[in-house]
Amino acid sequence: MNFWHIQMNQPFGRGGGKIDSKLMLLHKPPIIGTGDWEDLQCKDFKGEYERGIKIGDIVLVREGKTPIAICEVKSGYFLDNDLSKKFIHIFFREIKVLDFFENNSKTDLLLKNNLDKFKKTSIQASGTLTKCTGDNATNNFIKEWYQLYLKHSEMRNYISLLEESKNLIFTGAPGTGKTFLAKEIAKNMIGVQTDKELENSEQFEFVQFHPSYDYTDFVEGLRPTKPDENGNIGFELKDGVFKRFCDKARNAKNLVSNDNFEEVWDKLISQVRENLANGELTTIGSWNYGLSRNDSLKYSSVDTPSQYSFTINKQNIYDTYQGKLARPSGAFQRDMEIIVQYLKDNYGLNDIQINEVESENQKKYIIIIDEINRGEISKIFGELFFSIDPSYRGIKGSVKTQYANLHNEEEEEFYVPENVYILGTMNDIDRSVESFDFAMRRRFVWQEITAEESADNMNLSEETKARMFSLNNAISEIDSLNSSYHIGGAYFLDKDGNERTDYENLWQLRLEPLLKEYLRGIPQSDMYLQTLKSAFNKQNQSEDNG
């Protein structure tokens, strides 16, 4: 797989025509294209030489120095007269748009970091189709953006898995970032950005199991009261952390409305885009609109260029739809009201009605159970092993708890709401793994996080990866050990999450003590430890010999 960047405007001297790249990327199917010129760049696009672009390659589409999207090439080149009339180009390829620059808040920071690193003010702005070779700001940005896309794609897969299964456990060797990954998933599902916001969210709970943890901590149990005036101590029934959490999820209130704005807005934008492809603007009220780069409505003149322009974005229209002032200044409020009425008259936009309703299916509540296998699972969950089953979520999975006779209403039953998601973590080598009986095991989906995945997730350098992989391969070659004893990427991070490269200290203070524990009781443990140390230092040895 190779990386490229392309600009699809015609060069000066060949017409100099400006082409809206985003229209090509939003075409069905999405496409990229170039003209028919006798130069290396067009030959690369057609793949005439071995070095040319191929199916599966990654391409950054840019307009000058502005990144638009990264895409994956999905077809060979082809000709199409209709496309040529619309987009000027002669040769086309189908692509899959992986990510738009404006839709990913992290890409802006990624670009800035690469420009700062190489002391540049922008990515490469010239050239039609360029292959990424060498170490520079543009090439590094494209490759790092693609890696970011892969991570986000993997995150979406994990979220889909949890949403479908309701109960998910991350397993793997120590230090593979299972807890970190679980929290990142919770942030994405709840819609918060920082660890602090996650901790403060009523939709999140974190608990760590241990051998002393039991049903009374998790579900409900008797707890001592404060001494009365005579010094007597009594007991009262208290809900445990999981029962309280489920009550919050069950009673969550959601604002719901009958609005169909998203659907209607998409129809309007599609129509404006189609009109643009046919060389026409869309008239709403007294204005003629095209589209800005981020799909906002943009005033344009039909016949003559104008110095006067403005844009109206989706949020502006939605605020107006809800009866709010779209901009603090009140500018263009009347024009936005006209657009709302246009949507009602032409696309069936509903009159909005907002109601507060109780619903289990909107707000997502995520509880992380760290080191879930360190407690006696069956005793902690008790009869709830039935209620957490994805097939018995909701009222149909109601059960009487062990202390039901002490409830105000003895017939009161408890159930786990549909909008509660359980995300557990566990280390494979913990001796308590066997406490996870089969009745509980089949209620969870299991996902292994390998040491190799952790290295990628934590953005470790190539040198650190090489040392870690060499060490883990040596561990697997010891008869009494296996991949469950591998060293995860977290062992190479400091307390702030930054990579450490003081490898000698890392070996002495972190890795050697852990490996000694792994080797305890194994014959010739000292020899094995020396073998592991040699494997860890293999990178430096190779460099010295070279």
N, C-alpha and C positions, 0 to 999 in steps of 0.2 A: 504494500500500500504506500502510495506517495501523496504528498501534500502540494497543493497549488493555490494560487490566487488569481482571480480573473476580474477584469473590468470590461463591461459589455457595451460601453459607449463606442461609437466609431471614432477612430483617431482623426485628428485634424489632417487635412490633405487627402482624406478618404471620405469626405462628407461631413465629418465632425458631428454627426447626429447624436443627440442625447437620447438614451433609451432608459425607460423606467425599469430598473433591474427587478424591483419588487413585483411588478406586474408579471414578469416572466416566472418568478419564483412562486407566485400564487396561481399561475396558470394550471389547468388540469389537463395532463399531468404537468408538474413543475419542470422547467427547462432552463438550460443555459445555452448561449450561442456565440458565434463569431462570424466574421465575414469570410470572403474567399480571396485571401491575399497570398502571394508567393513569399511567405516568410516562415521562420521556424515556429512562431507562435501558433499560426493556423495549422501547420503540419502537426504540432503537438496536440492540438485540439482533436484532430482527426485520428491521432494515434498512428501516424504513418511510420514512425521510427520506434525503436525499442524504448526510447526514453519518453515516448508520448503518453498522454493521459489514458487511463484504463478504467474499466468498470471496477468500482470499489474504492477508487481514490477519493480523497477528501479535498474539497475546493472551497476556499473563502471567496465569496462574491463581495466586491467592494465597488463603491462609486468614488473614484479618486482615492483620497485618504480615509474615507468613511467606510468602516466595515458594515455589511448588510446582513449576511448570514453565512453559516457553514453548511455545506451540502455533501452528500455522497453520490458519486456518479453511478447511475443505474442502467445506462444503455450505451451502445456504440453510437457513432454520429449518424445523422440522417438529414435529408432535405425535406422541406415542407413548404409549398408555395403560400399557403394561407398564413403560416407563422412568419414567413419572410415579409409578407405585406404588413403584418402587425408590428413586427419587431426589427425590421431591416436586415437582420442576419441571414446568412445562407445556410450555415451548418448548425445543427442543434444536437443536444444530448438531453435525455431525461435524467433528472436527479431527484433525490429525496432531501428535502430541507430538514436538517437536524436541529437547528436552533437559529432564531433571529437575534441579532445583537441587541436590539431594543427591548426584547422580551426577557432578557436574563440580566438581573441586577448585578451579577458578579462579573460579567464580561467587561464592564467599564473599568473596574478595578484591575482586572487581569491585563487589559490593554495599557493602563497607566503604569503598572509595575514593569512591564516589558519595555515601554518607552523610556522610563527612568533608568532601568538597568543598562540600556544601550545608549543612553544620552541622546535620544531622538525626540522630535516633536510630533511625529506622525508615522504611520506605517507607510510602506512604499506606495506612491501615488501614480506612478507611470507604468506603462506596459499593458498589453492586452491579457495574455495568459503567461504566468510565470511559475516555474517549478521551484519548490522550496528546497534549496540546498544551502548548506552553511549555517552558521550560528548568528542570527541577527534578530532584531525586534519583531519584524513582520513574521518570519518563519516560526520563531518561538511562540508568538501570540497564537498563531493558527493551531499549532500542535497542542498547546496548553488548553486552548478553548475546546478542542476535540476531546481531550482527557476529561475536562470539566463536564462536557456533554455525556460522556460515558458514565461518569459518577452519578449524574442526575438521572440518567436512564436506569441505572442499577437501583437507585433510591426509589424511583417510581415502581419498579418491579417488586421491591420489598413491601412497599405500601399496598400495592394491589394484593399481594399475598396475604398480608395481615387483614385487610378489609374483607377478603373472601373467607379466610379461615377463622377469624376472630381471635385465635390463640396461636402465637408463634414463639418459638424458642430458638435463640441463636446459640449454637454450640461452637467449640473450637479450642485451640490451645490458649494458654494464658497470654495476655498482652496483645490479642488480635483486635482490640477495639470494639468488642461486642456491646458494652454499655454505652460507649460514645455513639455508636451507630443507632442503638435503640433510642437514644435521646434525640438524635437528628431526625429520625422517623417521626417521633412524637411532635417535634417542632413543625414539621411539614404538615402533618395531619391536623394539628390544632390551629396552625397559622400564626406562629410567633417566630421571632428571629433569634433571640438571645437565650442563654441558659437562665438568666434571671427572670425573663418573661415566662419561661417554661415553668420554673419553680413556683411562680406566683399565680399560675393559671389554675382555676378550679377544675379544668378538664384534664389535669395531670396529677398522677400520684407515683411516688417512688418508694419502694420498700425493699429491704434486703433480708432474705431468709438466712437463718442460722439454726444450729441444733436446739436452741432454747425457744425458738419461735413456735407458737402453737395456734390452735383454733381460736382461743380467746383473744389473741392479738389480732387475728385476721378477720374473723367473722363476728363473733360476739362472745361475751363471757362475764363472769362476776368480777368486780373490782372493789377493793376496799374503799370505804368512805373515810372522810376526815373524822377524827375523834369528836364526839359530842361533848357537852359541858361536863359530863361525868367521866370522860376519857374512854368511852366505849366506842369500838370500831365495828361498823357493820359492813355489809356488802350490797352492791347494786349492780343491775345488769347494764352493761355498756356495749355499744356497737363497736366492732373492730374496724380497722382501716378499710378493708374491702367493702364491708357492708355500708359504711358511710359514703364511700366513693360511688357505689351503685345507686344509693339514694339520691345523690347529687345528679347523676346521669339521668335517672328516672324522672326527676322533677325539673330538668332543664327546660327553660322556656326559650322558644325561638320566635323571632319575628318572621312571619311568612306573608307573602303578598300574592295577588293574582296577576302580577305583571308578567308580560311576555316580552320585555324590553330586549333581552339578549338576542332572542330569535329575530325580532323585528330589525334591530340595529344591523345584524349580520346581513339581512336581506337588502337593507339600504346600501351598505358598503359594497356588497356584491354588484348591485345595480350601477353605482357610481363607477366602480372599477370596469364594468362591462362597457359603460358609456365612454370612458376614457380610451379603452382599447379600440373603440370605433371613432375616436377623434372628437368626441362630444363631451360637453360638461353637463351637469345636472342642475336644473333650475329649481330652487326652492324659495318661494317668496320673491324678493327683488334681487336675489343673489344667484350667481352661477358657481357651482362648487366642483372642485376636483378633490384629490386626496394628498395629504402630506405624507412624508416618509413613514410615519407611525400610524397611518390609517385614520387620522383626524380629517374632518371636512375642512377644505381649504378654499377660500374665495379665490376665484380666477376670473379674468375677463374672457368672453367668448372670442371677440374679434381683435382687440388691441391690448398690448402689454399695459400693465398698471403698476404704479409704484405703491398702491394701497392694497394691503392684503391682511388677512387675519385667519386664524384657524379656530375651529370649535371641536373639542374632543368628546369622546364618548361619555366621560364623567360629567362634563358640562351639561350634556343633553339629559343624562339620567337624573342629575340634581334638579334640573328644570322640570322634568317629568314628575318628580316627587314634590314639586311645589317649593323648592328651595331656590335661593339666589345662587346662580351658577358661579359667578365671580364676585369677589368682595366689592369691586367697583360698580357692579351692575352693568358693565359694558356688554353690549350685544344681547342683553336678556330678552328683548323683544324678538330678535332674530332667532334665538334658541326656542322660544315659545312657538314661533311659526314652524320650526322644524318638528317639534313635538306634535303639533296639529297635523303636519304633513304625514307623519308616521301613522297617526290615527286614521287619516282619511285614505291613505294609499296602501298601508300594510297591516291594518287591523290592530294597531297598538291599543291594549286595554286601558280603560280608566283605572288608575291604581287604587287599590284598597289594601291597607296594611293592618294585620291583626296579630295579636300575641296569642300563640297557641302552644299547647304542650305537645312535644314531639320527641320521640326517641331516635329518630332517623337522621337528624341533621347535625347537631353538635356531636363531635366525636370525643370520647373520654378514654384516655390511654393510661393504663397502669403498668409500670415497669417493675418486674420482680427480679432483682439482681441476685445472682447465685441461687437460683430457684431450687437447685438440687441439694443445697446444704441443709434444708429443713426436711422434716418428714411430711412429704407432700400430701399423702392420703389423710393424715391426721389434721393437717392445717386446713385443707379444703373441706374435709368431712363430707356431708351430703351434697355439697356444692359441686362435687365432681360431675354430678348429673346436670346441674344448671349451667355450667360453663360450656357444655357441649354445644357446638354451633347449631346443631339440629334442635336444641331445646332452649334456645335463648328466648327471652320474653316470658309472658304469663304462662305459656304452656309448659315451661320448665320450673314452675313454682314448687318449692319444697318447704316443709316445716323444719326450722333449725333445732339444734339440740336443746335450746333453752326456750322453746315455744311456750311451755307451760308457765313461764314467768312474764310473758308479754301481757300487756293490758288486754289484748284480745287473743285468747288462746288459739283461735283458728287462723291467726295471721300467718301468711306465708311470704317467703322471700324468693325473688327471682333475679337473674342477671339480665339487665336490659340489652337490647340489640346494639346499642351504641357504645358499649364498653368493649375495649380491646385489651387483651392481656399479652404483654411482650416480656418474655423471660430471657435470662442469660445464664449460661453455665459453662464451666471449664470441664473438658472431657476427662481430665486426669484426677479430678476430685474423687476421693474414695467413697463419697456419699452418692455417687451417680446411681448406684444400684437401688437407692431408696425410691426411685421413680418407677412405680409399678406400671404394669401394662394398661390397666384401666385408665390411668391418667395419661400415659404416653400417647394413646390413640386419640386423645382430645386436643393434641397440639400438633402443629406442623413444625418440623425440625429443619433448620437451615444452618449449614456449617459455614463459618467464616475462617478461611485458611490464613496462614501466616503470609503467603504471597499476596492475597487480597488486602491484608492489613497494610502491607508495605505500600501498595498503590493508594489505598485510602488515605494514608498519612503523608503522602508525597515525599517519601524518603528518597535520598539521592541514590544514584546508581552505585556508588561505592558501598554505601550502607546496605543496599539490597544485595550486592554481590557477597558481602561478608555474611549477611543473615542467611541467604540461600545456601551458601557453602556449609555453614554451621548446621542448618536444619537437615541437609542431606547426610551429613556425618551422624547426626542423632538417629536418623532413620536406619542407618546401617548397624546400629547396636541392637543385638537380638532382643533385649528386654524392653526396648523403647520403640516408639513409632511416631506418627505425625501428631498424635495428641500431646506429645512432649516438645513440639517445635517452639521456637522463640518467636513471639509476635512483634510487630512493629513498635508497640508502645514502650518496649524496653529501650528504644533508641531515642525517646523523647524526654525533654526536661519537664518540670512541673507546669510550665506554661504552654506545653505542646509543641515546643520548637525542637528540631532535630539536634541531637548531640553527635559530635564527631570525635570526641576524645576517647578513642576506641580502647586504649589501654585502661583508663579508669572505668569505662563501661564493663570491661571484662572482669576487672578485679572486684568491683563493688556491686555489680548487678548480675552478671551472667555466671561467673564462676560459682558463687554461693548457691544459685539456683540449680546449676548442673550437678553440683556435688550432692544435692538432695535427690535429684533424679537417679544418680548412680549409687546411692547408698544401698549397701547389701549386694551389689553386683560384683562378681569376681573381677579382678584386675581393673577396678574403678580408676585407680591413678593413671593407668595407661590410657584408658578411654578418655579421661579428662584432658590429658595431653594431646590426644588425637583431635578432640573437639577444639582445643585452643589453636592448634595448627590450622584447622579448617577455618576458624574465625579470622585468622591472620593471612589467609591464602591470598587475598587481594594484594597486600603489601609485598608478600613474597614474590608474586608474579611480577610486580613492578620492579623489584630489586634485581630479579634475574634478567629482566628485559634491558 
